[in-house]
Amino acid sequence: MSAWLAGAIVLLAVGLPAAGWIASRGSPVERLVGVEMGNVIVTLELILFSQAVGQSSYLIVPLVLAVVSFAGTLVYARLLAPRS
């Protein structure tokens, strides 16, 4: 087992449940922060997995996920904004 794969396993075991817990509790803004935290953790997880298996072509997926998750966060923030 490489250090990259060990890091991916630790991040998956510790970070993702924490993000899920934050995303399921609190106000809508706090839940949005939990979802964004989950997006960051999944993106880092995919990058670590790509490094662990030695395939640089696998980096396309986390790159696209980072862009799409940012756009999704902007949409959610717009929906959470108070109506005037």
Residue pairs with C-beta under 8 A, 6 or more apart in sequence:
2 52
4 48
4 49
4 51
4 52
5 48
5 49
5 52
7 48
8 45
8 48
8 49
8 52
11 41
11 44
11 45
11 48
12 41
12 45
15 37
15 41
16 38
16 41
16 42
16 45
18 37
19 34
19 35
19 37
19 38
19 41
20 34
20 38
21 34
22 30
22 31
22 33
22 34
22 37
23 31
23 34
23 35
23 37
23 38
24 31
24 34
25 31
25 34
26 34
28 80
29 80
32 73
32 76
32 77
32 80
35 73
35 76
36 69
36 73
39 65
39 66
39 69
39 72
39 73
40 69
42 65
43 62
43 65
43 66
43 69
44 62
46 58
46 61
46 62
46 65
47 59
47 62
49 58
50 56
50 58
50 59
50 62
